[in-house]
Amino acid sequence: MIAELRQDGSLKALFPKVRGNALDAVFLNTAGGLTGGDRMQITSEAGAGAHIVMSSQAAERAYRAQAGAVAVSEVALDVAQGGRIDWLPQETILFEGAAISRRMTVRLAADATALLVEPVIFGRTAMGEQVHDLHLSDQWRVYRENRLIFADAIRLTGDAHRQMQHRAIAAGAGAMATILLAGRQAAACAELIDLPASSGMNLITDDLLLVRLLATDSFALRAQMIPVIEALTPLAIPRVWRL
């Protein structure tokens, strides 16, 4: 049940048929992408015992920005006792000259669960695009009962293609994803995941599992992501995600 809904600007929400006890929410940016000076904000609250699955209708696009102009994306997720949010947006494609700053803040009750997924594609591989001019800032903060349990920050500026060639960064990958499961089932789910050598995972605590994926392109990345997501959620993956 949707208790309250507000939307304005180019950001809209759709609600496909409910699957079991979970509410599917699919958001879309009718502007077709983000560029310098744009601001996108998503706030979602799952009440006690509620389960929300949030995905995007299509990949988001970060276009070339004017000098000094940065697109801002802010996501705030709150999950009450016994609730769950699955944050499953499709890929963000970073075009040459893109400038974007993203921040996600998640607040969990003692027995709440969140599955967070963020895939990023560096340039349009089919067009031979390489991203040599980029500003990307991506910050995550996850709190449980107002205590910080996870913090992550990625920052790439300048020649991203050159930086991604370094073995310590991405070993030449053109696509990456960060996946975090915060919930009591994290340890059990970790045993179900099998990753290629280019990717890895870390069971930080029994209720906090981090997965990092690297791939050559968006198709190869999605082929990795789908089995991981399926291992971390009791529901079928949203239809918009299917290859």
N, C-alpha and C positions, 0 to 999 in steps of 0.2 A: 504494500500500500504506500502510495506517495503522500506524505503528510504535508509537504509544502514544495512548491516549484516556482522559481523565478528565473527568467532568462531575458537577455536583451542584447542589442548589438548583433554582430554576425555569428555569435555562438549560440547554437540551438541544441536541444536534447530531444531524442526520440526514444520511445519505449516499446520495443517489440514484445511479442507474446512472452508471458512469464514462464520460466522453466522451473518447475517444482516450486520451492519456497523462495527462490532468489528473484530479485527484480533486475532485469536487464536495462541498462541505460546506455544509449549510443549518442555521443555528442558529435557535432559537425560544425566546421567553420565555413559559413557560406561565402566568406571573402576569398576562399581558395588558398589561403596561406598567410604567413606572417612576414612582415618586413619592418625595418627600423621605425621605431615610434609606436608600433602596435602594442596593445596590452590585452592579454587574455587571462581571465581569472575563473577558476572552477572551485566551488566549495560544495562538499557533499558530507552528509551526516547519516550514519546508519544507526538506528535506534536499537534498543536492547533486543537481542535475538534476531535482528534483521540481517539480510545478506543482499548486498548490492554488487552487481558486476558492471563495471564501467569500461566501455571501449569506444573507439572512434570509428566513424563510418569509412574513413579512408586515411591514407598517410597524410600527416601534416607536412607542409613545405615551408622552409625558411628561406626567403628570397634575398637577393642582394639588397643591402641597406645603404642609405646615404651616409657619408662620413659623419661619425659621431652619434648616429642614431641607432638605438638598440631596441629590438622587440623584447617584451617582457611577458613571461608566462608564469602564473602562480597557481598552485594547486594546494588546497587544504582539505584534508580528509579527517573526519572524527568518527570513531567507532565506539559505541556504548557496550556495556557488559554483554558478553555472549554474541555480539554482532560480528559481521565480517564485511570487508570491502575488498573486491578484486579490481585493481586498477590496471587495465589491459589496453592502453591505447596502441594503435598501430604505429608504424615507424615515423620518425621525424627525419625528413630528407633535408640535408644542409646543402644549399646551393653555393656556388662560388660567390664570395663577398657577403655571405650571411652574417648577421650579428644578432645573437639571441641570448638572453639571460633567463634561466628557469629556476624555480624554487618550489620544492614540494615539502609540505609540513604535514605529518600524520600524528594524530593523538589517539592513543588506544586506552581503553579501560583495562582492568586487570586480566580479564578473560576474553579480550577481543582479539580478532585476527585480521591481518592485512596481507594481501599479496600484491606486490608492486612491480610493475614491468615497464621499462623504458628502453626501446630500441632506437638507435640512431644510425643513419646512413650518410656517408660522406661523399656527396656528389652523385650524379646520375651515371652509373656504370655503363649502361647501354649507349650513352652518348659520348663515352670516353672522357667525361668530366673529372678533373682532379681539383680538389679544393686547396688553393694556395693562399687564399685570403679569407680568414674566418675569425669570428669571435664567438666562442661558446663558453658559457658559464652555467653549470648545472649543480644545484645543491639539494641534498636530501637531509631532512631531520625527522627522526621518528621518536616519539615519546610514549612511554607506558606509565600511566598514573602520574603524569607530569614529570617523569624522570627520563632524561635523554638516554636512549638505548642504542641508537645508531645515527651516525653522521657520515656523510659522504660528499665529496666535492670533486668535480671535474672541470678543468679549465684549459682550453686550447685557444691560443691566439696566434695570428700570423699564418705561416705556411703549415696548415694542418696535414697536408699530404706528406710533407717531409717528416714531420714529427711522428706521424703514425707508422713510419718505416722502422723506427727504433724498436729493437726487440723488447726493451723494458716497457714500452708503451703499448704497441699493438702489432709489432712484427709484420707490418705491411697490410694488415686487415683494412678493408674499406667499410666495415659495418661492425657495430658492437651493441650489446645490450646488457643492462644491469637488471637483475631480478632479486627481489628480497621477499622472503616469507617470514613474517613475525606472527608466531602462534605456537600453541602447544604441540602441534603435529609436525613441526619443522624437522626434528631428528628422524622421525619415521620416514618422512618424505625424502630426506637426503639419500636414503638407501635405495630409492627407486630411480635415481638419476645416473645416467651414463653419458659422459661428455667426451668430446674429442680432445686431443692433446693441446689444441690451441686455446681451449676454454678451461674454466676451473670453478670450484665452489669451496666455501668455507662455512662450516657449522660453527658460528661464533659462540653461541650458547645453545642449550637444548631447545630453545624456542625462537632462534634467530638464524636463518639460513640465507647466505649470500651466494649468488651465482653470477659470474661474469662470462659473457659469450663474445667471441671474436669470429668473424667470417669474412670471406672475400667480398661478398655482395649481399643485397637484401634477400634474394631467394635462398642462398645458403644459410643466412642468419635465421630466417623464418623456419627453415627445415630443422634447425637446432632448437629454436624456441618452443615450437608447438609441443614436442614430447615433454620438455621441462615443465611448461605450464600445465599440461595434462596431469603430470605427476604431483603438482602442488595444489590442485583444486579438485573438489569432488564433482564438479559439473563439467559437461562437455564445453569445449572452448567455443566462444561466440562465433556465430556463422561468418561474421565479417572477417574473421582471422583465417578462414580456410584457404589453403593453397589451391 
